Amino acid sequence: MAAQGFIVTGTDTDVGKTVFAAGLAAALRATYWKPVQAGLAGETDAQLVARLCAGADVTIHPEAYRLATPCSPHEAARIDGCRIADADLALPCVSGQLVVEGAGGVLVPFRADLLAADLFVRWGLPVILVARTTLGTISHSLLSLEALRSRGIAVVGVAFIGNPEPVAEAAITEIGQCPHLGRLPFLEPLDAGTLAAAFAKAIDMDLLT
């Protein structure tokens, strides 16, 4: 049976895709999987998702690779003295929905011959692009959408993180010809309760079900 769910990718690193992935996993009662974790100091992405999904019916599937250095997966693997293998990056068999979080942006290398977008093609799940609302986001977002579509990857839409920027958000979704899924504001505090409430209010789940 083909996997059901979504890939959550970003226009860049630190755009908020882990927070969005946590909110989505909780809303769908899904399994969350980050195939490659690069950087182990402090809270990892899977640990953050587990914390932000506390009390929700979410399963955290273990990473295929846990690499010490916070950089692109291909370089983190080189530093750690390993090579990322295709077999380890196959989608896990899970019951229900699967939320897969990428690493960094759409063209981040997992190996010199394997980009994130190449994996998205193999996995065959629709993609949600998470974008900032700050300066530079229009170009980064449109480039990301172009890279995805040039490979025939289905794009569900763009989810924004940050303060409202209606001109930039409209430019990205209109020029990029994709749905606006909503915008999560910066949350203080950021915890399971505040994220669930913000996600329910801000994200159009009708576009995701």
Stockholm file with secondary structure:
# STOCKHOLM 1.0

chainA/1-209         MAAQGFIVTGTDTDVGKTVFAAGLAAALRATYWKPVQAGLAGETDAQLVARLCAGADVTIHPEAYRLATPCSPHEAARIDGCRIADADLALPCVSGQLVVEGAGGVLVPFRADLLAADLFVRWGLPVILVARTTLGTISHSLLSLEALRSRGIAVVGVAFIGNPEPVAEAAITEIGQCPHLGRLPFLEPLDAGTLAAAFAKAIDMDLLT
#=GR chainA/1-209 SS CCCEEEEEEESSTTSSHHHHHHHHHHHHTCEEECSEEECCSSCCHHHHHHHHTTTSCCEEECCSEEESSSSCHHHHHHHHTCCCCGGGGSCCCCSSEEEEECSSSTTCEEETTEEHHHHHHHHCCCEEEEEECSTTHHHHHHHHHHHHHHTTCCEEEEEEESSCCHHHHHHHHHHTTCCEEEEECCCSSCSHHHHHHHHHHHBCGGGTC
#=GC SS_cons         CCCEEEEEEESSTTSSHHHHHHHHHHHHTCEEECSEEECCSSCCHHHHHHHHTTTSCCEEECCSEEESSSSCHHHHHHHHTCCCCGGGGSCCCCSSEEEEECSSSTTCEEETTEEHHHHHHHHCCCEEEEEECSTTHHHHHHHHHHHHHHTTCCEEEEEEESSCCHHHHHHHHHHTTCCEEEEECCCSSCSHHHHHHHHHHHBCGGGTC
//
